[in-house]
């Protein structure tokens, strides 16, 4: 019945495509993708919130967080089971796979990502894994956009744009923050789009946010009501918070990868790995129950009048009204959050680092402002610092200051904190960028040589395949031959450069036509001059393992028009600078989203 319904819907959309102009159909598509992504968000958020409410209710009866500790073990183990039995033993995590798909896979994202992320992240995070749902939501949205475009045979540019629509709608629906959704899609994923491409992305983000706002209860979303007036006298403290969040982002990024990589190296049964990792996570959650799930409820609690509620049903419940114990609890939770997230994902769970970054930022902002207030240095607006801290970590961890600024501005219900948001986000970004060249999600790609940044030229060059522009049919000469052989080759070909190779195909030099122009018109010199006498060492050589960015850098440094290519140390062919530039221009035209 459901399959029949979807086929009928596809027929209606196909009919609409035949009746509309490409731009009109693109606008319709952005609305449909926005609705699809918001429905995925509704399912995930509702499930996660229901499990949290159930666990909180049971723990209120038991007076300790036993259920909080047990559920993550079940969730991570079930996730590993689904990955191994349903998803062929592997699942990609993190938004970096979207970048890779756009640049290397012609914006083709596997169909299974439309459901794999929803199922696995709901089991992991929904049952208490200490990670976020936003990354799976973003990947799901991108998969919706990609597969929708494939289904209706849309071109690469439109596929890429619809991926951006899915990403924007996912973030917009998850936070009821359409502007942040648009900025995240453009700032993090689609770093080079024209102004006209904003329209479909904005439509999709607005649609996602609207559907989410209508269907989801406001208590499920991360939102704040309490906000104090900005006082410019507190600017020095916001500057310090910016430095602290930048350093904390570096701390989180490096330690998260250490934990995740440690588990990745362990060659043990995946179920055993899941049990070991989730058991360690369970221990952390038992001591620090606020590590359970996304942690958004505890973020809201921090910004309210009674943050002592965080100690309810914990080992420290008797110290509920002790401000110093509460501060130490928050500080310790803040420091171990990275290990909880690393254990969650490293042991086989699925989730993202978006929610953990907000969690860490809010705790750091609260800890700093409360400490300053308690020691009497100044009376700071603690709720403001709690919210601004989230922007600092988000900006530093994902290298996305604009997304961080507008996300917090939107979820706080106003722009009264715009100045401190800008101060903290920019400082955090600058510090993090200084010590971490790539954002957390892009690090893995960088290590594999597939880094994508805001540098447009680097992005395009990274997508070019060096093998496609190597010319292997160039004629070669031997160093012991005289110039008459070379003159004969020149007269029967349009080559202007020749590789000189020995019997073992080793490159021993190159001969350029311009260097022997005067000699070849003198028959005597041609007959008695050997190639070894006129050949020159190449100004540089290229390996087939080099990236195109390295190739273009060598052309720029040597000022050469041709460079010889080596494969396994042997001569393989030539690359022409003009052909390389033409390949760049062709790729640029195909990737420009208008």
HELIX and SHEET records of a PDB file:
HELIX    1   1 UNK A    2  UNK A   19  1                                  18    
HELIX    2   2 UNK A   22  UNK A   62  1                                  41    
HELIX    3   3 UNK A   66  UNK A   85  1                                  20    
HELIX    4   4 UNK A   96  UNK A  104  1                                   9    
HELIX    5   5 UNK A  113  UNK A  124  1                                  12    
HELIX    6   6 UNK A  134  UNK A  151  1                                  18    
HELIX    7   7 UNK A  156  UNK A  175  1                                  20    
HELIX    8   8 UNK A  178  UNK A  184  1                                   7    
HELIX    9   9 UNK A  185  UNK A  189  3                                   5    
HELIX   10  10 UNK A  195  UNK A  197  5                                   3    
HELIX   11  11 UNK A  198  UNK A  215  1                                  18    
HELIX   12  12 UNK A  232  UNK A  234  5                                   3    
HELIX   13  13 UNK A  235  UNK A  265  1                                  31    
HELIX   14  14 UNK A  270  UNK A  287  1                                  18    
HELIX   15  15 UNK A  289  UNK A  291  5                                   3    
HELIX   16  16 UNK A  296  UNK A  302  1                                   7    
HELIX   17  17 UNK A  307  UNK A  311  5                                   5    
HELIX   18  18 UNK A  317  UNK A  319  5                                   3    
HELIX   19  19 UNK A  323  UNK A  346  1                                  24    
HELIX   20  20 UNK A  354  UNK A  374  1                                  21    
HELIX   21  21 UNK A  382  UNK A  398  1                                  17    
HELIX   22  22 UNK A  401  UNK A  411  1                                  11    
HELIX   23  23 UNK A  418  UNK A  435  1                                  18    
HELIX   24  24 UNK A  440  UNK A  447  1                                   8    
HELIX   25  25 UNK A  456  UNK A  463  1                                   8    
HELIX   26  26 UNK A  466  UNK A  468  5                                   3    
HELIX   27  27 UNK A  483  UNK A  491  1                                   9    
HELIX   28  28 UNK A  513  UNK A  516  5                                   4    
HELIX   29  29 UNK A  523  UNK A  528  1                                   6    
HELIX   30  30 UNK A  531  UNK A  534  1                                   4    
HELIX   31  31 UNK A  548  UNK A  558  1                                  11    
HELIX   32  32 UNK A  577  UNK A  591  1                                  15    
SHEET    1   A 3 UNK A 476  UNK A 477  0                                        
SHEET    2   A 3 UNK A 497  UNK A 501  1                                        
SHEET    3   A 3 UNK A 507  UNK A 512 -1                                        
SHEET    1   B 3 UNK A 541  UNK A 543  0                                        
SHEET    2   B 3 UNK A 562  UNK A 567  1                                        
SHEET    3   B 3 UNK A 570  UNK A 576 -1                                        
END                                                                             
